[in-house]
Amino acid sequence: MPSSMALTATGNPQNAYDTGTIISKELKALGFNLDYAPDLDVNANPANPVIGIRSYSDDGATVAEYAKQFTQAMMSNNIIATGKHFPGHGDTATDSHTGLPQVNKTKDELESTDLVPFKQAVQDGTEMIMSAHIQYPNIESGTYTSIKDGSQVYLPSTLSQTMITDILRNEL
């Protein structure tokens, strides 16, 4: 399948729906009931080493629309779609598979960009959200001591009650 960014370049959200239909039918035929897609990240940092063409766009509303189409296709074929990487991996400069990224956005900044697709996904009934292992020190001030070098590290979203419980579960 074409990348998410390629689908958006067509200017037709129906292509995201068609892609979701094909992938969900293939998954169903193989006995799967879950896909770790779509990517809801707003690709705000051109130097991002991991998201890139996996994102639909650098605009939150566009990401929300294309992801909604993909997710609706998945749901119509009884495949659980997973919106990822909450609260947003599109503005990082570090690959979270190899390091611990930090994004210095405020909550207001996050709400106006990165959270737009997640809010839409929750409203549309997306059944699963995957969290991102990213530090947001302007939102989560809790720290822990790194076992690697003893330094203080901000709690990443994955371990943050503020991010997972307060924002994702209670607000969105």
FENVENWO-V969121 format. One record per pair of residues at least 24 apart in sequence whose ideal C-beta (glycine too) atoms are under 10 Angstrom apart, sorted by the first residue. I is the first residue (numbers start at 0). GAP is how many residues later the second one is. Records with the same first field share a line. If there is no record, write none. Layout:
I = GAP  GAP
//
This chain:
0 = 25  36
1 = 51
2 = 36  49  50  51  52  53
3 = 33  34  35  36  37  39  47  48  49  50  51  52  53  59  62  63  66
4 = 34  38  46  47  48  49  50  51  52  53  61
5 = 47  50
6 = 31  46  49  50  59  62  63
7 = 45  47  48  49  50  51  54  55  57  58
8 = 44  47  48
9 = 56
11 = 54  57
12 = 43  49  52  53  54  55  56  57
13 = 55  59
14 = 51  54  55
15 = 40  49  50  51  52  53  54  55  56  57
16 = 49  51  52  53  54  55  56  57  59
17 = 51  52  55
18 = 47  50  51  54  55
19 = 46  47  48  49  50  51  52  53  54  55  56  57  59  61
20 = 48  49  51  52  53  55  56  58
21 = 51  55
22 = 47  50  51  54  56  58
23 = 46  47  49  50  51  52  53  54  55  56  57
24 = 48  52  54
25 = 51  53
26 = 47  50  51  52  53
27 = 46  49  50  51
31 = 47  48
32 = 44  45  46  47
33 = 40  45  46  47  48  93  94
34 = 35  36  39  44  45  46  47  93
35 = 44  45  46  47  48  92  94
36 = 30  33  34  37  42  44  45  46  47  93
37 = 25  28  29  30  31  32  33  36  43  44  45  46  79  83  88
38 = 24  27  28  31  43  44  45  46  50  51  78  91
39 = 24  26  27  28  31  42  43  44  45  46  47  48  49  50  74  75  76  77  78  79  80  81  86  89  90
40 = 26  42  43  44  45  46  47  48  49  50  51  73  76  77  91
41 = 46  47  48  49  71  72  73  74  75  76
42 = 45  46  47  48
43 = 44  46  47  48  59  61  69  70
44 = 44  45  46  47  48  58
46 = 44  45  46
47 = 41  42  43  44  45  46  47  53
48 = 43  44  45  46  47  48  49  50  52
49 = 35  39  40  42  43  44  45  46  47  48  51
50 = 34  37  38  39  40  41  44  45
51 = 38
53 = 30  31  35  36
54 = 33  34  35  62
55 = 61
56 = 33  60
57 = 32  33  55
58 = 54  57  58
59 = 28  30  51  52  53  54  55  56  57  58  59  60
60 = 55  56  59
61 = 54  55
62 = 25  27  50  51  53  54  55  57  58
63 = 52  53  54  55  56  57  59  60
64 = 52  55
65 = 51
66 = 50  51  53  54  57  59
67 = 49  52  53  55  56  57  58
70 = 49  50  53  54  55  56
71 = 52  53  54
73 = 52  53
74 = 49  50  51  52
78 = 48
79 = 46  47  48
80 = 40  43  44  45  46  47  48
81 = 39  44  45  46  47  48
82 = 34  35  37  38  39  41  43  44  45  46  47
83 = 34  37  44  45  46  47  48
84 = 29  33  44  45  46  47  48  49  72  73
85 = 28  29  31  32  35  36  43  44  45  46  48  71  72  77  78  81  82  86
86 = 24  27  28  31  42  44  45  47  49  52  70  73  76  77  80  81  85
87 = 25  26  27  28  29  30  44  46  48  69
88 = 25  41  43  44  45  68
89 = 24  27  42
90 = 43
91 = 40  42  43
93 = 40  41
95 = 36  37  38  39  60  61  62
96 = 36
98 = 34
99 = 33  34  35  46  53  54  56
100 = 31  32  33  34  35  55
101 = 32  33  34  35  36  51  52  54
102 = 29  31  32  33  34  35  36  54
103 = 31  32  33  34  35
104 = 31  32  33  34
105 = 30  32  33
106 = 29  31  32  55  60  64
107 = 30
108 = 29  30
109 = 26  28  29  53  57
110 = 56  60  61
114 = 52  53  56  57
117 = 49  50  54
118 = 49  52  53
119 = 52
120 = 51
121 = 46  47  49  50
122 = 49
128 = 35  39  40  43
129 = 28
130 = 25  26  27  28  29  32  33  37
131 = 24  25  26  31
132 = 24  25  26
133 = 24  26  29
134 = 25
135 = 24  26  27  31
138 = 24  27  28
139 = 24  26  27
//
